[in-house]
Amino acid sequence: MGIFGFLASLFQREPPASNKASGVSMQPVSDAEVVLVVSGWKPDELRSILADFSGMYGPQEGAFDLPDSSHHSLRIRLDQPISACNLLYLVNYLNYPKTFDLTGRSIAAAATVTLGPAFGVTAAPLMDQKAVFYVPTDDDRFDEVYATTADGSAFRVTFRDMAWREVDDARCSMAVKSLAQAVAR
């Protein structure tokens, strides 16, 4: 490795070996493996956002079910499996849909999953842990999600390479924490 490679390696933060996970995959996950909740959208708006997402990324339209709810948050059920990558894209898209004005809105979306091979996790200590994926507070990249695990670890997953990178600051909003706590009950 040359001097530039060495210097670059100093600035790239890799997860410690004990928490290392490879990239998130296109392997499908089902509704039994995912709890996806969102707040800040009306049900009719959310149905439109989900239809737009389906048109761009799949799965086929009608893959999502939005049970009637009068609660602050809405649960999205997966009627068809969705790839782990597309699930993370969906978490992001729920925060930044193309056809809606976000002015004055407080949007939060959280996907609670059990980690496994679809999410690039094949060994302890992350294997079979619960994780919550969300868009970080003060996001200015628009192409990543963060994850916090049951043991308190925090990670950043960029859409550029879908790789996990451990971070010091979880950047998790109170709204996302509230959604995740509601799921845990």
C-alpha positions in Angstrom: 0.0 0.0 0.0 1.4 3.4 -1.0 1.5 6.5 1.2 -1.9 7.7 -0.2 -3.5 4.3 0.6 -2.1 4.4 4.1 -3.4 8.0 4.6 -6.8 7.1 3.3 -7.0 4.1 5.6 -6.5 6.5 8.6 -9.7 8.4 7.7 -11.9 5.4 6.9 -13.5 4.1 10.1 -14.2 0.4 10.0 -16.5 -1.4 12.5 -14.6 -3.3 15.1 -14.2 -7.0 14.2 -16.7 -8.1 16.9 -19.4 -6.0 15.3 -18.4 -6.4 11.6 -21.2 -6.9 9.1 -20.9 -7.1 5.4 -23.3 -5.2 3.0 -27.0 -5.3 3.1 -28.3 -7.6 0.3 -31.1 -8.0 -2.2 -32.2 -11.0 -0.2 -36.0 -10.7 0.6 -37.4 -10.1 4.0 -41.0 -10.7 5.0 -43.6 -9.0 7.2 -42.8 -11.5 9.9 -39.2 -10.1 10.0 -40.0 -6.4 9.8 -42.1 -3.9 11.7 -42.2 -0.7 9.7 -43.9 2.4 11.3 -44.2 6.0 10.2 -45.5 9.2 11.6 -46.2 12.6 10.0 -48.2 11.4 7.0 -52.0 11.1 6.6 -53.1 7.6 5.5 -54.1 8.7 2.0 -50.7 10.5 1.6 -48.9 7.4 2.8 -50.8 5.2 0.3 -49.7 7.5 -2.5 -46.1 7.5 -1.3 -46.1 3.7 -1.2 -47.5 3.5 -4.7 -44.8 5.9 -6.0 -42.1 3.8 -4.3 -43.5 0.6 -5.7 -43.4 2.1 -9.2 -39.8 3.1 -8.9 -38.3 0.2 -6.9 -40.8 -2.6 -6.7 -42.3 -4.7 -5.3 -45.5 -4.6 -7.3 -48.1 -2.1 -6.4 -50.3 -3.5 -3.7 -47.3 -5.1 -1.9 -48.0 -2.8 1.1 -51.0 -2.8 3.4 -51.9 0.1 5.5 -54.4 -1.0 8.2 -56.9 1.6 9.2 -55.6 3.5 12.2 -56.4 6.7 14.1 -53.1 6.6 16.0 -50.3 9.1 15.6 -48.2 6.5 13.9 -49.1 4.1 11.1 -47.8 0.6 10.6 -47.0 -0.5 7.1 -47.5 -4.3 6.5 -45.6 -6.1 3.8 -48.0 -8.2 1.8 -45.1 -9.4 -0.3 -41.4 -9.9 0.6 -39.2 -6.9 -0.1 -35.4 -7.0 -0.5 -33.4 -5.8 2.5 -31.9 -3.1 0.3 -35.3 -1.9 -0.8 -36.6 -1.8 2.8 -33.8 0.6 3.6 -34.5 2.7 0.5 -38.2 2.7 1.6 -37.3 4.0 5.1 -35.4 6.9 3.3 -38.1 7.5 0.8 -40.8 7.8 3.5 -38.8 10.8 4.7 -38.1 12.3 1.2 -40.9 11.4 -1.2 -40.7 13.1 -4.6 -44.1 14.5 -4.9 -44.8 16.0 -1.5 -43.8 19.3 0.1 -42.1 18.6 3.4 -42.4 22.2 4.7 -43.8 22.2 8.2 -43.9 18.5 8.5 -42.3 16.3 11.1 -41.7 13.0 9.5 -40.3 9.9 11.1 -40.0 6.3 9.8 -38.5 3.3 11.5 -38.0 -0.3 10.5 -37.4 -2.7 13.3 -35.8 -5.9 12.0 -34.1 -9.0 13.3 -30.6 -9.0 11.9 -29.5 -11.9 9.7 -27.9 -12.7 6.3 -30.3 -10.4 4.4 -28.8 -7.4 6.3 -25.2 -8.7 5.9 -25.0 -10.2 9.4 -23.9 -13.8 9.7 -22.2 -14.0 13.1 -22.4 -13.0 16.7 -22.8 -10.5 18.3 -25.1 -8.9 15.8 -26.8 -12.1 14.4 -30.4 -12.3 15.6 -30.3 -8.9 17.4 -33.0 -6.4 16.9 -32.1 -3.3 15.0 -33.9 -0.1 14.1 -33.2 1.5 10.8 -34.1 5.2 10.3 -32.9 8.5 8.7 -30.6 10.3 11.0 -31.4 13.6 12.7 -30.1 16.6 10.7 -29.6 14.4 7.6 -27.8 16.3 4.8 -26.7 13.4 2.6 -30.2 12.0 1.7 -28.6 8.7 0.7 -28.1 6.8 3.9 -29.8 5.3 6.9 -28.6 4.7 10.4 -29.2 1.7 12.6 -29.1 1.2 16.3 -29.0 -2.3 17.8 -30.3 -3.8 21.0 -26.9 -3.6 22.6 -26.7 0.1 21.9 -24.3 0.1 19.0 -25.0 2.6 16.2 -24.2 2.2 12.5 -24.4 4.2 9.3 -25.4 2.4 6.0 -24.8 4.4 2.9 -26.6 3.6 -0.3 -23.4 3.9 -2.2 -22.1 0.5 -1.0 -24.7 -0.7 1.6 -21.9 -1.4 4.0 -22.2 -1.0 7.8 -19.9 1.5 9.5 -20.0 2.0 13.2 -20.5 5.5 14.4 -20.2 7.3 17.7 -23.4 9.3 17.5 -26.6 7.5 16.7 -28.3 10.7 15.6 -31.7 9.2 16.5 -34.5 11.7 16.9 -37.0 11.5 19.7 -39.7 10.8 17.1 -37.9 7.7 15.9 -37.2 6.6 19.4 -40.9 6.9 20.2 -41.8 4.8 17.1 -39.3 2.1 18.1 -40.6 2.1 21.7 -44.1 1.7 20.5 -43.0 -1.4 18.4 -41.2 -2.9 21.4 -44.4 -2.9 23.5 
